[in-house]
Amino acid sequence: MTALQFNLFTGEAEDRRTRKQRQADRQRTLPQQLEMFSQRDIAQFGVKANPTIPLSGNVKLLLIPEDPRTPEEVERDLQREAERSTRPMFTD
């Protein structure tokens, strides 16, 4: 709540605070954003945002394919593929 002063000549209530005081009062009523991380966690001095990998001239980077299946699943898939590609000996 703002304390208003009455003008002696006009009788109207006036806000006699400075512009900076009014602005600070408005800022206090606005919702404040909370930090997700502390400044200690955010500011890491001496850390590069995009580190580079040192490579000599003849080194190539390759992607290594990885199979997430278990050995049993690999064996089962090989068996199914073999059964699918084999023609039956006797037809009904």
C-alpha positions as CSV (number, residue, x, y, z in Angstrom):
1,M,0.0,0.0,0.0
2,T,1.3,3.4,-0.9
3,A,1.2,6.4,1.4
4,L,-0.3,9.3,-0.5
5,Q,0.0,13.0,0.4
6,F,-2.8,15.4,-0.1
7,N,-2.1,18.5,-2.2
8,L,-2.8,21.5,0.0
9,F,-4.2,23.5,-2.9
10,T,-6.2,21.0,-4.9
11,G,-7.0,18.5,-2.2
12,E,-6.1,15.5,-4.4
13,A,-4.0,12.6,-3.1
14,E,-0.6,12.4,-4.8
15,D,2.2,9.9,-4.9
16,R,5.2,12.0,-3.9
17,R,7.8,9.2,-4.2
18,T,10.6,9.5,-6.8
19,R,10.5,7.5,-10.0
20,K,13.2,5.1,-8.7
21,Q,11.1,4.4,-5.6
22,R,8.0,3.7,-7.6
23,Q,9.9,1.4,-9.9
24,A,11.5,-0.5,-7.0
25,D,8.1,-0.9,-5.5
26,R,6.7,-2.3,-8.8
27,Q,9.6,-4.7,-9.1
28,R,8.9,-6.1,-5.6
29,T,5.3,-7.0,-6.6
30,L,6.4,-8.9,-9.7
31,P,7.1,-12.6,-9.5
32,Q,10.7,-13.5,-9.0
33,Q,12.4,-16.2,-11.0
34,L,14.2,-18.8,-9.0
35,E,17.6,-20.2,-10.0
36,M,17.7,-23.8,-10.9
37,F,21.4,-24.1,-10.2
38,S,23.6,-22.1,-7.8
39,Q,26.2,-19.7,-9.2
40,R,28.9,-22.0,-7.9
41,D,27.6,-24.8,-10.2
42,I,27.2,-22.5,-13.2
43,A,30.4,-20.5,-13.2
44,Q,33.3,-22.8,-14.0
45,F,36.4,-20.7,-14.8
46,G,39.0,-22.2,-17.0
47,V,36.6,-24.7,-18.6
48,K,36.1,-24.6,-22.3
49,A,32.5,-24.9,-23.6
50,N,33.7,-26.7,-26.8
51,P,36.8,-28.8,-26.1
52,T,38.7,-30.1,-29.1
53,I,40.2,-33.5,-29.5
54,P,43.9,-33.4,-30.3
55,L,44.5,-35.5,-33.5
56,S,47.6,-36.2,-35.4
57,G,47.5,-35.8,-39.2
58,N,46.8,-39.4,-40.2
59,V,44.3,-40.4,-37.5
60,K,40.7,-41.0,-38.6
61,L,37.7,-41.0,-36.3
62,L,35.4,-43.9,-36.9
63,L,32.1,-44.9,-35.5
64,I,32.1,-48.4,-34.0
65,P,28.8,-50.3,-34.6
66,E,27.5,-51.8,-31.4
67,D,24.8,-54.5,-31.3
68,P,22.6,-54.1,-28.2
69,R,21.3,-57.7,-28.5
70,T,22.4,-60.5,-26.2
71,P,24.3,-63.5,-27.7
72,E,21.1,-65.5,-27.4
73,E,19.1,-63.0,-29.4
74,V,21.8,-62.9,-32.1
75,E,21.8,-66.7,-32.3
76,R,18.0,-66.7,-32.5
77,D,17.9,-64.1,-35.3
78,L,20.6,-66.1,-37.2
79,Q,18.5,-69.3,-36.9
80,R,15.3,-67.5,-38.1
81,E,17.2,-66.0,-41.1
82,A,18.6,-69.4,-42.0
83,E,15.1,-71.0,-41.7
84,R,13.6,-68.3,-43.9
85,S,16.2,-68.6,-46.7
86,T,16.1,-72.5,-46.7
87,R,13.6,-74.1,-49.1
88,P,11.6,-77.0,-47.7
89,M,12.7,-80.4,-49.0
90,F,9.2,-81.9,-49.2
91,T,6.1,-80.0,-50.3
92,D,2.6,-81.1,-49.3
